[in-house]
Amino acid sequence: MINETINEPITIGLGEINHEWIKRFKEEGLFSEMRDAYKFAIAYALSKGVTPPEILIKKETVFNIGSLDFDRELYFCITSLMPEYKGSVYEMAERLADAGMTELVRDYQDGKLDVVGLIESQTGN
């Protein structure tokens, strides 16, 4: 059920540093689109059980909600996996994406980021 009492943002983004990283991941071909990297970062944070903090550094707007989540899959995924959360779902998506990017960047810098391996480990392929 969509909570109509909460004012959802129409755009979301990432902290400034992670915004640079998401662009780099696209440029290096780790993801074909920044949108894919953003959604993957959300899923990665959720899979690791990360409790995402507020984004306190300068944020860069990256996506319009209509283009990122036109079918509301992200919205329903987050509300299903985080039923105790009662705030703005898309603000939580933004926090999850930023936290997930932080984790992905850490793995990348340690030479341990294997996107295909991560996907295969979750799908059983």
C-alpha positions in Angstrom: 0.0 0.0 0.0 1.4 3.4 -0.9 1.6 5.8 2.0 0.0 9.0 0.7 0.7 11.0 3.8 4.4 11.1 3.1 5.7 13.6 0.6 8.0 11.6 -1.7 10.8 13.5 -3.5 10.7 13.7 -7.3 14.5 13.5 -7.7 17.1 11.6 -5.8 20.9 11.4 -5.9 24.1 10.5 -4.1 26.6 12.1 -1.9 29.1 14.1 -4.0 31.9 11.6 -3.7 29.8 8.6 -4.6 28.3 10.5 -7.5 31.8 10.7 -9.0 32.3 7.0 -8.4 29.0 6.0 -10.1 30.1 8.0 -13.1 33.5 6.3 -13.1 31.9 2.8 -12.8 29.8 3.6 -15.9 32.8 5.0 -17.8 34.9 1.9 -16.9 32.1 -0.4 -18.1 31.3 -1.9 -14.8 27.7 -0.9 -15.4 26.2 0.1 -18.8 24.1 2.8 -17.2 24.3 4.9 -14.1 20.7 3.9 -13.3 21.8 0.2 -13.2 24.7 1.0 -10.8 22.3 3.0 -8.6 19.8 0.2 -8.4 22.6 -2.3 -7.8 24.0 -0.2 -5.0 20.5 -0.2 -3.3 20.3 -4.0 -3.7 23.9 -4.4 -2.4 23.2 -2.4 0.7 20.0 -4.3 1.3 21.7 -7.7 0.9 24.4 -6.7 3.3 21.9 -5.5 5.9 23.4 -2.0 5.9 21.5 0.5 8.0 22.1 3.6 5.9 22.9 6.8 7.6 21.6 10.2 6.5 23.7 11.7 3.7 25.4 14.6 5.4 27.8 15.7 2.7 26.7 17.7 -0.4 24.3 15.6 -2.5 24.2 15.5 -6.3 20.9 14.9 -7.9 21.2 12.0 -10.3 17.7 10.7 -11.2 14.1 11.7 -11.6 11.9 9.2 -9.8 9.8 8.7 -12.9 12.8 7.6 -15.0 14.5 5.5 -12.3 11.4 3.7 -10.9 8.7 4.1 -13.5 7.1 0.8 -12.5 7.6 1.4 -8.7 9.6 -1.9 -8.3 12.1 -0.1 -6.1 9.3 1.4 -4.0 7.7 -1.9 -3.4 11.0 -3.7 -2.8 12.0 -1.3 -0.1 8.6 -1.3 1.6 8.6 -5.1 1.5 12.1 -5.6 2.8 11.9 -2.7 5.4 8.3 -2.9 6.7 9.3 -1.2 9.9 10.5 2.0 8.1 7.8 4.6 8.0 9.5 7.6 6.3 9.9 8.5 2.6 10.7 5.4 0.6 12.7 7.3 -2.0 14.7 9.1 0.6 15.5 5.6 2.0 16.4 4.5 -1.5 18.8 7.4 -1.8 20.4 6.5 1.5 20.6 2.9 0.5 22.2 3.8 -2.8 24.8 6.0 -1.1 25.6 3.3 1.5 25.8 0.6 -1.2 28.0 2.7 -3.4 30.3 3.3 -0.4 30.6 -0.5 0.0 31.1 -1.1 -3.7 33.8 1.6 -3.9 35.6 0.0 -0.9 35.5 -3.4 -2.7 36.7 -1.8 -5.9 39.6 -0.1 -4.2 40.6 -3.4 -2.5 40.5 -5.1 -5.9 37.6 -7.3 -4.8 34.7 -5.9 -6.8 33.3 -8.6 -9.1 29.8 -7.4 -10.2 29.2 -10.6 -12.3 30.3 -12.8 -9.4 28.0 -10.9 -7.0 25.0 -11.4 -9.3 25.8 -15.0 -9.9 26.1 -15.7 -6.1 22.6 -14.3 -5.6 20.9 -16.0 -8.5 22.6 -19.4 -8.1 24.1 -19.4 -11.6 
